């Protein structure tokens, strides 16, 4: 896969996940991802239970669109900057980064 197709695939996968988790969060009160926990609190009890789910969807999709566009721009700008650093790292470096991440999660 060439680099432009791979970049479009990564951007598409990231944007679909953050947008589609709104449906179960608002209608059923079940977050699809970690980012939808607040959508459950704002959309399910106050709006969906009072038959105002369309209003919750409108607000969530508007925020998702703005956040998705901003995130895509940041990703597109940061990849060329981070590429030399990522190619410089080897397997032990990734192990240390992973262990550091586990340390943050456990704390």
Backbone torsions as a table, in degrees:
resi	resn	phi	psi	omega
1	UNK	NA	132.5	179.5
2	UNK	-74.2	166.2	-171.5
3	UNK	-67.2	-31.0	-179.9
4	UNK	-71.9	-39.9	176.9
5	UNK	-66.8	-39.7	178.7
6	UNK	-64.7	-39.3	178.7
7	UNK	-65.6	-41.7	178.0
8	UNK	-64.5	-37.7	178.0
9	UNK	-65.0	-44.7	179.4
10	UNK	-63.4	-45.1	179.3
11	UNK	-63.4	-40.7	179.2
12	UNK	-65.4	-42.6	179.0
13	UNK	-64.9	-40.8	-179.2
14	UNK	-68.0	-38.2	-177.5
15	UNK	-75.8	-33.7	179.9
16	UNK	-67.8	-37.4	-178.8
17	UNK	-63.9	-45.6	-177.0
18	UNK	-74.1	-22.1	179.8
19	UNK	-86.8	-41.0	-173.8
20	UNK	-77.8	-14.6	179.4
21	UNK	-75.5	-4.5	178.7
22	UNK	-70.8	-34.5	-174.6
23	UNK	-62.6	-55.6	178.3
24	UNK	-68.6	-26.3	-179.9
25	UNK	-67.6	-41.7	-177.8
26	UNK	-82.1	-45.4	-173.2
27	UNK	-77.7	-36.8	-174.3
28	UNK	-114.4	-11.6	-177.2
29	UNK	76.8	24.7	-178.7
30	UNK	-118.9	116.3	179.9
31	UNK	-73.1	135.2	177.5
32	UNK	-80.8	-34.6	177.3
33	UNK	-135.4	176.6	-179.1
34	UNK	-62.9	-36.1	-178.9
35	UNK	-67.7	-15.5	-177.8
36	UNK	-91.0	2.2	-179.5
37	UNK	-63.9	-42.0	178.3
38	UNK	-69.6	-32.4	176.7
39	UNK	-63.5	-35.4	175.9
40	UNK	-62.9	-46.3	-177.8
41	UNK	-66.3	-37.4	-177.2
42	UNK	-87.3	-26.6	-172.9
43	UNK	-103.7	-39.4	-172.9
44	UNK	-76.4	-61.3	-175.8
45	UNK	-66.3	-48.0	-174.0
46	UNK	-79.0	-29.4	-172.5
47	UNK	-110.2	-50.7	-175.1
48	UNK	-67.6	-34.6	178.9
49	UNK	-72.1	-17.6	177.9
50	UNK	-105.1	21.5	179.3
51	UNK	60.2	34.9	175.6
52	UNK	-117.6	35.5	-177.6
53	UNK	-65.1	-31.3	179.6
54	UNK	-62.8	-36.6	177.8
55	UNK	-66.3	-41.0	177.8
56	UNK	-65.0	-40.5	177.7
57	UNK	-64.0	-41.6	179.2
58	UNK	-60.7	-45.8	179.5
59	UNK	-66.6	-43.1	-178.0
60	UNK	-66.8	-41.7	-179.1
61	UNK	-71.3	-33.6	175.9
62	UNK	-64.5	-46.2	178.4
63	UNK	-64.9	-38.0	179.4
64	UNK	-65.7	-39.0	179.4
65	UNK	-65.4	-47.0	-180.0
66	UNK	-63.8	-43.7	177.8
67	UNK	-66.2	-36.4	179.2
68	UNK	-67.2	-41.3	178.0
69	UNK	-65.1	-44.9	178.8
70	UNK	-62.7	-44.0	179.5
71	UNK	-64.5	-37.6	178.1
72	UNK	-65.8	-39.2	178.6
73	UNK	-65.9	-43.5	178.8
74	UNK	-63.5	-40.5	179.1
75	UNK	-64.9	-43.8	179.8
76	UNK	-64.0	-35.0	179.4
77	UNK	-76.5	-36.8	-173.7
78	UNK	-80.5	-25.0	-177.7
79	UNK	-63.1	-48.1	178.2
80	UNK	-63.6	-29.4	179.1
81	UNK	-73.8	-40.1	-175.5
82	UNK	-85.0	-15.3	-175.8
83	UNK	-57.4	-47.3	179.1
84	UNK	-61.9	-37.4	178.4
85	UNK	-65.5	-43.7	-178.7
86	UNK	-66.2	-36.1	178.4
87	UNK	-73.6	-20.3	179.0
88	UNK	-79.2	-27.2	-177.0
89	UNK	-74.3	145.1	177.9
90	UNK	-116.4	-177.5	-175.3
91	UNK	-58.4	-44.9	178.2
92	UNK	-61.5	-32.9	178.3
93	UNK	-66.1	-41.3	177.5
94	UNK	-66.2	-34.0	176.4
95	UNK	-63.4	-44.6	179.5
96	UNK	-64.5	-41.4	178.1
97	UNK	-63.3	-41.6	178.7
98	UNK	-64.4	-45.1	178.3
99	UNK	-63.2	-37.0	176.5
100	UNK	-63.1	-39.6	176.7
101	UNK	-65.0	-42.7	176.6
102	UNK	-62.8	-35.0	178.0
103	UNK	-63.8	-43.7	178.0
104	UNK	-63.5	-41.0	180.0
105	UNK	-65.4	-42.1	-177.6
106	UNK	-71.3	-30.1	179.1
107	UNK	-74.1	NA	NA
